[in-house]
Amino acid sequence: MTDPLDELRKLCLALPETTERLSHGEPTWFVRGRKTFVMFTDHHHDDRVAFWCAAPAGAQEELVAQEPERFFRPPYVGHRGWLGVYLDVPVDWAEIGQIVAEAYRVVAPKKLVAQLDR
């Protein structure tokens, strides 16, 4: 079976100038070591495995309304529009890759975002 942390790590670290370190006891990915764009949550706040990520304006509300079994408003950062994504349900890793890339685009400097568009 696929380890969700390993898969998420591959997606995050494939993006330009991304680093990983523990934050609040969980693996977290940063752009240029400063700006968080994805946080893994392994039973940290409830009994679910998920990740929280930055999201474009309106995406959180839309996805949570459409598929509440897969998406949620995370504590602490949900009020800023961040999206929670459950990983203990059937996961489409290509879709997760798109969500992670969008999270990166929300927080990364324009110069780094431009590298994704090449």
C-alpha positions as CSV (number, residue, x, y, z in Angstrom):
1,M,0.0,0.0,0.0
2,T,1.1,3.5,-0.8
3,D,2.4,5.5,2.2
4,P,0.6,8.9,2.0
5,L,3.5,10.8,3.7
6,D,6.0,9.4,1.2
7,E,3.8,10.3,-1.8
8,L,3.1,13.8,-0.4
9,R,6.8,14.3,0.3
10,K,7.7,13.5,-3.3
11,L,5.2,15.9,-4.7
12,C,6.3,18.8,-2.4
13,L,10.0,18.3,-2.8
14,A,9.7,18.2,-6.6
15,L,8.8,21.9,-6.5
16,P,11.6,24.6,-6.9
17,E,13.4,25.6,-3.7
18,T,11.2,23.6,-1.4
19,T,12.5,22.3,2.0
20,E,11.0,20.0,4.6
21,R,11.2,20.3,8.4
22,L,9.1,19.5,11.4
23,S,6.6,22.2,12.4
24,H,4.3,21.6,15.3
25,G,5.5,18.0,15.4
26,E,4.5,17.2,11.8
27,P,6.3,17.2,8.4
28,T,5.9,20.6,6.8
29,W,7.1,22.0,3.5
30,F,8.4,25.5,2.9
31,V,9.3,27.7,-0.1
32,R,12.8,29.0,0.4
33,G,12.7,27.8,4.0
34,R,10.3,30.4,5.1
35,K,6.8,30.2,3.7
36,T,4.7,27.2,4.5
37,F,2.6,25.7,1.7
38,V,1.8,22.2,2.9
39,M,1.5,20.6,6.4
40,F,1.0,16.8,6.9
41,T,-1.3,15.8,9.8
42,D,-1.1,12.3,11.1
43,H,-3.8,12.0,13.8
44,H,-2.5,15.3,15.2
45,H,-5.9,17.1,15.6
46,D,-8.3,14.2,15.1
47,D,-8.3,10.6,14.2
48,R,-7.6,11.2,10.4
49,V,-4.6,11.3,8.2
50,A,-4.6,14.4,6.0
51,F,-2.7,17.5,4.9
52,W,-3.4,21.2,5.1
53,C,-2.4,23.5,2.3
54,A,-2.6,27.0,1.0
55,A,-5.3,27.4,-1.6
56,P,-6.5,29.9,-4.1
57,A,-9.3,32.2,-3.0
58,G,-12.6,30.4,-2.9
59,A,-11.2,26.9,-3.5
60,Q,-11.6,25.8,0.1
61,E,-15.4,26.6,0.2
62,E,-16.0,25.1,-3.2
63,L,-14.2,21.8,-2.6
64,V,-15.5,21.3,0.9
65,A,-19.1,22.0,-0.3
66,Q,-18.7,19.6,-3.3
67,E,-16.9,16.7,-1.5
68,P,-16.9,16.9,2.3
69,E,-15.8,13.3,2.6
70,R,-12.5,14.3,0.9
71,F,-11.9,18.0,1.9
72,F,-12.4,20.1,5.0
73,R,-11.7,23.4,6.6
74,P,-8.6,22.9,8.8
75,P,-8.3,24.4,12.3
76,Y,-6.0,27.4,12.9
77,V,-5.5,28.2,9.1
78,G,-8.9,27.5,7.7
79,H,-10.0,31.1,8.2
80,R,-7.2,32.1,5.9
81,G,-8.6,30.0,3.1
82,W,-6.4,27.0,3.6
83,L,-7.7,23.6,2.5
84,G,-7.7,20.3,4.4
85,V,-7.3,17.1,2.3
86,Y,-8.0,13.7,3.8
87,L,-5.5,11.0,2.8
88,D,-7.3,8.1,4.6
89,V,-9.8,7.8,1.7
90,P,-9.1,6.6,-1.9
91,V,-6.7,9.2,-3.2
92,D,-6.0,10.3,-6.8
93,W,-2.3,11.2,-6.6
94,A,-2.4,13.1,-9.9
95,E,-5.1,15.3,-8.4
96,I,-3.2,15.7,-5.1
97,G,-0.2,16.8,-7.2
98,Q,-2.3,19.6,-8.7
99,I,-3.6,20.7,-5.3
100,V,0.0,20.8,-4.0
101,A,1.2,22.7,-7.0
102,E,-1.6,25.2,-6.5
103,A,-0.7,25.6,-2.8
104,Y,2.9,26.3,-3.9
105,R,1.7,28.9,-6.5
106,V,-0.3,30.7,-3.7
107,V,2.8,31.3,-1.5
108,A,5.9,31.1,-3.8
109,P,7.5,34.3,-5.3
110,K,6.6,35.0,-8.9
111,K,10.1,34.1,-10.1
112,L,9.7,30.5,-8.7
113,V,6.1,30.1,-10.0
114,A,7.4,31.1,-13.4
115,Q,9.7,28.0,-13.3
116,L,6.6,25.8,-13.1
117,D,5.1,27.3,-16.2
118,R,8.1,26.5,-18.4
